[in-house]
């Protein structure tokens, strides 16, 4: 655990990090970004929390098996959406034209409309869950192991 | 004998590189029309404004599936390696 200044700043900054990461994930189909990038940003926020508060304190409320479940759910969303279009082909965009994310933008430069893209925004959410939970689990587990080793020495 | 083999394979490799440098297509002229097709038809076929995302998640979804599987496998390995051991377990 670090000093009070670091802890206060980390608990403020985590809000902006989470919002920015969610923004990057949700706007992956209309602006640069996507699941991998946004998930990495959110995982960096969790790494900030681990550094500021210490891995033991974070481990009280954030267990690695919860993160493993979250990562598996993200992967299952991705593969399930890919299998959803199996009637035509694997990875067919079957939600295009439906009320959920189904709008088709006109050709050329457009306004960034978030209700476009069919299965692509939902796949971004799945990949984002996988990346953020996976990277956060890696950070948490390695921090716990190094803290344990420091105690032993 | 071994040095001769190394020199021969290296010279074949360098000749291959030089031949490739002369045979490569000119800069700015892609060898196929696939990128033009993707740029023109992304918005009508996938409903996505971002062409990169459309290629990653729609035209070449298998590639992203492989990336996600690689990441998942790496995370599984790291968590398995560093998992919290019970007392007395080594």
HADDOCK unambig.tbl for C-alpha pairs under 7 A between the chains (distance, minus, plus):
assign (segid A and resid 28 and name CA) (segid B and resid 53 and name CA) 6.85 0.50 0.50
assign (segid A and resid 29 and name CA) (segid B and resid 48 and name CA) 5.58 0.50 0.50
assign (segid A and resid 29 and name CA) (segid B and resid 49 and name CA) 6.25 0.50 0.50
assign (segid A and resid 29 and name CA) (segid B and resid 50 and name CA) 5.31 0.50 0.50
assign (segid A and resid 29 and name CA) (segid B and resid 53 and name CA) 5.84 0.50 0.50
assign (segid A and resid 30 and name CA) (segid B and resid 48 and name CA) 6.45 0.50 0.50
assign (segid A and resid 30 and name CA) (segid B and resid 49 and name CA) 4.89 0.50 0.50
assign (segid A and resid 30 and name CA) (segid B and resid 50 and name CA) 4.99 0.50 0.50
assign (segid A and resid 31 and name CA) (segid B and resid 50 and name CA) 5.92 0.50 0.50
assign (segid A and resid 91 and name CA) (segid B and resid 58 and name CA) 6.29 0.50 0.50
assign (segid A and resid 91 and name CA) (segid B and resid 61 and name CA) 6.18 0.50 0.50
assign (segid A and resid 93 and name CA) (segid B and resid 46 and name CA) 6.81 0.50 0.50
assign (segid A and resid 103 and name CA) (segid B and resid 47 and name CA) 6.69 0.50 0.50
assign (segid A and resid 104 and name CA) (segid B and resid 43 and name CA) 6.89 0.50 0.50
assign (segid A and resid 104 and name CA) (segid B and resid 44 and name CA) 6.38 0.50 0.50
assign (segid A and resid 104 and name CA) (segid B and resid 47 and name CA) 4.46 0.50 0.50
assign (segid A and resid 105 and name CA) (segid B and resid 43 and name CA) 6.11 0.50 0.50
assign (segid A and resid 105 and name CA) (segid B and resid 47 and name CA) 5.85 0.50 0.50
assign (segid A and resid 106 and name CA) (segid B and resid 43 and name CA) 6.86 0.50 0.50
assign (segid A and resid 107 and name CA) (segid B and resid 43 and name CA) 5.85 0.50 0.50
assign (segid A and resid 107 and name CA) (segid B and resid 44 and name CA) 6.89 0.50 0.50
assign (segid A and resid 116 and name CA) (segid B and resid 47 and name CA) 5.54 0.50 0.50
assign (segid A and resid 116 and name CA) (segid B and resid 48 and name CA) 6.20 0.50 0.50
assign (segid A and resid 117 and name CA) (segid B and resid 46 and name CA) 5.87 0.50 0.50
assign (segid A and resid 117 and name CA) (segid B and resid 47 and name CA) 4.33 0.50 0.50
assign (segid A and resid 117 and name CA) (segid B and resid 48 and name CA) 4.64 0.50 0.50
assign (segid A and resid 118 and name CA) (segid B and resid 47 and name CA) 6.79 0.50 0.50
assign (segid A and resid 120 and name CA) (segid B and resid 57 and name CA) 6.36 0.50 0.50
assign (segid A and resid 134 and name CA) (segid B and resid 72 and name CA) 6.83 0.50 0.50
assign (segid A and resid 134 and name CA) (segid B and resid 75 and name CA) 5.66 0.50 0.50
assign (segid A and resid 138 and name CA) (segid B and resid 75 and name CA) 6.24 0.50 0.50
assign (segid A and resid 138 and name CA) (segid B and resid 78 and name CA) 6.38 0.50 0.50
assign (segid A and resid 138 and name CA) (segid B and resid 79 and name CA) 6.29 0.50 0.50
assign (segid A and resid 141 and name CA) (segid B and resid 79 and name CA) 6.34 0.50 0.50
assign (segid A and resid 141 and name CA) (segid B and resid 82 and name CA) 5.96 0.50 0.50
assign (segid A and resid 141 and name CA) (segid B and resid 83 and name CA) 6.56 0.50 0.50
assign (segid A and resid 142 and name CA) (segid B and resid 82 and name CA) 6.39 0.50 0.50
assign (segid A and resid 145 and name CA) (segid B and resid 82 and name CA) 6.29 0.50 0.50
